[in-house]
């Protein structure tokens, strides 16, 4: 396996070589030039497989130093390169991200028509515990209606099984109200008819209403008034800012089964308004299947499908694949990968820190090979 490590990050890099069978480092080279790697490989004619990233100097050095060896492109670097191309593609369609979308939430509770503050439910609206219970009950039953299992709902909402069971078994959220807090009188009770009347007149500013009832003798805080009026709002809240290209790229690169429900709905809303990003998502997921299931024989078919769509950033990505097509197909077919090289690169960083950055190449090489 061939990989790089940093002597001075961003400035000076070297090459680390690892035995693919034992996982042990074989040698350290002071640079990452193709000639240096070719000379090292030329002195060891028995090498049969070279697993590497897609850097051109490693490909050229392996080709010159071990022309008969099988070159295998590392799958991690293939996926990272695909992610970079996908993010560039999403950035080109930034305007599509401004499409509005609405998250599934509980229907807002309308203000009662009666001036005396009576409601159709014996339980209070505007109370934080009651409203929280109603919201959780609505979300759980909405997911159950979509055939989500209770265990899956618990994982998604980060609830224990007993909580999910109580919410799922309750026909109405009022069945869950227990204790005395729901009937406890509050300082706001005497002023609720006034709030209803002013709301009906069109005054919907909680701060203004709080100042008005203070002038009439209300001794409570602004937070209680704001919480009580919140369910009266008629519009369902939506996300004010559109997602960033990096966020959308993360959604696209995430396996659909592990994507959070809210993120899945947001991504669906974006893709509905942008056929190019919908095509990008399809190609990314097809490539992920090729990569995870080692179906390298499907790569040429996948490249042809990508070229059929208007995705310039992805075209650049597949151009790079075609320049290194044999190694890429081998990487997507054979079980070899360069994961152990990344581990040794991190180990080299640790050794350098232990030496307070004063490690010369010869001493660093000795510690890496003998450690």
C-alpha positions, 0 to 999 in steps of 0.5 A: 500500500502506498500513501502520503504523510506530512512532514510539514502540513501543506508544504512538505510531504513524504511517502509511506509504504505498508505491507498489504498482508501484515499491515506493518510499515515497510519504508518511508520515503522523503518525498512523494515524487514519481521517480523516488517511488519508481526507484524504490519499487524497481529494487523489489521486483516481487511486488504483485499488488499496489494499493494507492490513492489516485494521486498522479505521481503515485500512479506514474511511479507505480507504473514505472517501477512495477509495470507488471503489478496490479494497481488498485485505487483506494475506495475511500479516496474514490468516495471522497472525490465523488463527494467533492464533485457532488458539492460543486454540482450542488453549489452550481444549483444553489438557486434550487435550494431556496425552494420553500419546504414545510416540516411535519408539525402539529396543526396549530390550535386556533384561538377560541371564539368565546370571550370567557376563554372556554375551550373544547378541551378541558386541558389548557392550551399555551401550557408548555407541558400540555403543548409539548405532550400534544406535539410529541403525540402528533409526531409519533402517530404521524410516523406510525401512520407511515408504517414506522416501527416503534423501535425505529421511532424511538431511535429517530426521536431519541425516546426510550421504548416506554415513552414511545409506547405510552404515546402510541397507545394513547388515542388522544394526547389528553389521555396522557395528562396526569397529575395536578399541573394541568388544572393549577390556576395561574396569574394569567387566568383572569386576563385570558378573556382580554387577550382573546378579545384583543387577538380577535381585534388583530393585535397579535404582538405578545409583547404589546399584549403583555404591557397592556395587561400589566397596566391592568394589574397582571403581575406575571412575566412576558414568557407566560403570555408568549407561551399562551399565545403561541398556539393561536398563530395560524401559520405553520413555521418553516425554516427561514434560511435555505440549507447550504450546499454542504448540508444538501451534499451531506444529505445526498451522500448519506444512506437513505435508511439512516437519514433523519426524517426531517432531513429526508423531507427537506432533501425531497423538497429540494429535489422536486424543484431541481431535476439536475440534483435529483439526477445527481442523487440517483448517480451518487446512490448508484455509485455507493452501491457499486462501491459497497457491494464491489460491483466494479463491472458496472462502472462503465455503465454508470459512467455512461449514465452520468454523461447522459445528464447535464452535470459538468462537475460529475463529468469532470469526476468521471474524466478522472476515473477514465484516466485511471480506469483499470485501477479504479475498476480493480478498487471497486472489485477487489477487497484491498483498500488503503485504510491501514495507510491512513492509520499509519499516517496518523501514527506518524503525526503522533510520533512527530508531536512526541518529538515536538516537531524536531524529527528529522527524516532519518530519525522519524523513519527509524522510529516508524519502522522500529516502533 
